[in-house]
Amino acid sequence: MAHQTERALENLKAILTHAGLSLSHVVKTTVFLKDIKDFAAMNEVYAKYFPVAAPAGSTVQADGLPKDALVEIEARSGALRASVTDKWSPWLPGDDYGWR
């Protein structure tokens, strides 16, 4: 469980880095566990990746994960972009409302 959780979070971190973001941009996660009894083991690793403030999250038991995985982590991230007036705005036309 610990190894798969770490691998999932490292993959997530790599995807975010490629997009110019970091784990601090994650606003919501959903963790799918093959067995909910593994929550404590998963959470021990998860907490190391979000040491200051964990994003909003849900954890559910989900049998039949791809490749017989024990854990799958879905994440949503967001970052506000600056407008031309250097004011932060979540409503930039044509820019997915400032979220990416």
Sequence and secondary structure as in RCSB ss.txt:
>XXXX:A:sequence
MAHQTERALENLKAILTHAGLSLSHVVKTTVFLKDIKDFAAMNEVYAKYFPVAAPAGSTVQADGLPKDALVEIEA
RSGALRASVTDKWSPWLPGDDYGWR
>XXXX:A:secstr
 HHHHHHHHHHHHHHHHHTT  GGGEEEEEEEESSGGGHHHHHHHHHHHSSS   EEEEEE SS GGG SEEEEE
EE   EE TTS EES  TTTGGG  
